[in-house]
Amino acid sequence: MKSIRSHMRYDLFAPIQPYETGYLQVDDIHQIYWEQSGNPEGVPIVLMHGGPGAGTSPIQRQFFDPEYYRIIIFDQRGAGKSKPFASLENNTTEHLISDIEKLRTHLEIDRWHVFGGSWGSTLALAYAQDYPDRCISMILRGIFLMRQKEIDWFLEGIKGIFPDVWHEFVGYLGADNEDNILNEYYRLLTHSSENVQLEAARHWEAFESAICTLHSNGLIFVNKEKRKEDVLAIARIEAHYFMHNKFIPEAKLLDNAHKIRHIPTAIIQGRYDVICPVSTSYELHKELPDAEYIIVPDAGHSAFETGIKSELIAATERYKSLQ
């Protein structure tokens, strides 16, 4: 097992503003929002956000040294500022991979570093396996491979660790639907009434938030004041992907890992990640034995937990040597 733990503690860089933003029309329906910040002449690095459907936020620019990196951040189909909002139409992993490549071409980038966590790690792996020659490196966090057992763990297995949180999440559906969680949430999240969609989305998002960090109090708080844009896309698109966009064959990302073994890769994983358990990252590391495999002993899932945040930034600093 190759593990390069940093002896320094890194924190986020200072807030910055993008020097360029825009929309890219990727098909007849979708426009994806993109932005560039940092050094216009720097080495490109692209961030794949999580969810699917979570969208990006300004703080994510701060993982990267703005004097060195040309920082590219974009919102995937239906997420964040991309249009149409929360759309499920023409929204698959294959569409997203195509969008990334269109964005690279649009920005006239030859090769870039790829940075992604949670669903972002899934998308980063899928993109790299299709376009390995375009990837200088991969920095991955909280590995998720979109297999049925991982979806089942998220929807049902977590009750073994957070029974109170899980019962509140499922209890919203009514006692008759405990064995039909995904189908029922998907029905509500695609209901003709936006109010019905939003109410279900708030419970889905609250469940995920309650289990995201190691030091969570484990309490679901359905925030009625939270903007619908912050909850609706992630719940709708996650449920959509869990229902309709699993890989075929299911182990595709592991089976095709040989295509990317030559790409310098850091796998950073919280030991107590409940959403994406450490066992999944360990399986990936067995297929990428030369990757740096770093288990943060005092962290859960979130990229902003102290140890994970530090290791992610440390990796971006180490990989300055790669171009």
C-alpha positions, 0 to 999 in steps of 0.5 A: 500500500502506497501512502504519502501523508503530508507532514504539513497542515494545509488550509484553503487559499484565500477567496478569489473571483473568476476572471472569466465565466460563461455558458457552453451549449452542449446539446439542444437542451442543456447549457453548462455554466463554467468559470476560470480563476487563478492564473490564466497562463497556469497549469489547468486543473478541472474540478468535478463536483459531487452529487450528482447534482450538487453543483459548485460553490465559490469556496471550491476555488480555494483548494488550488494555488491561484498563482500556479493553477488555471482553475476550471470549475463547471456545473454539470447538467441540471446542477448549479447555474446550468440550464435548465435547472434540475433537468433529468432529460438527456442527463447520463454519465455519458452525457457528462463525459461528453460535456467535459470533453467539449468544455476542454476543447472550448477552452483550448486546453490540451491536458489538465489535472482532474480533481473530484470527490464522491460522485466527482470521483466517479465522473473523474474515473469515467472521464479518465478511462475514456480520455486518458491522454488528456489527464495529467493527474487525478486527485480523488476523494471519497470514492464512489463507483455507482454499484448497486451495493453502494446505492443499497448501502446509502439507502438502507445500510446506513441504518446500522450506524445512524438508525435514528437518522435513517428512520426519519429519512424513511419515515417521511415516506410512510411505513408502507414504503420502507422496502421501496425507498428509492422508487418512492422518493423518485416518484415524489421528486418527479411529481408534477407539483414542484411543492411535492418535489421540494418537500421530498428534496428537503428530506433527502438533502437533510438525510445526506447532510446529517451523515456527511461528517465525522462529528455530525450530531446525527440529527436531521434538520429539514431547513425550510428556509434553505433555497430550493436551488440548494436542495432540489437538483441534488435530490432529483438528479441523485435519485435519477442516477441511482434509478437509471444510470448504473454502469453496465457492467456494474464493475466497469470502473474497476474492470477498466482501471488498467487504462489509467494506471499510468496516470499519477493518482492520489486517493484520499479517503476518510476512515469514517466516511459513512456515505462512501465507505473506505472499502470502496476506495480500497478496492479501487486502490487494488486496481491502481496499486501505484496510486497514493492511497491516503486514509485520513484517520479522523474524518468522514465524507466531507472535503472540508473536514480538516484532515481531508482538506489538508491532504487534498491541498497537499496533493495539489501542491505535490502535483505541481511537479507534473505537467 
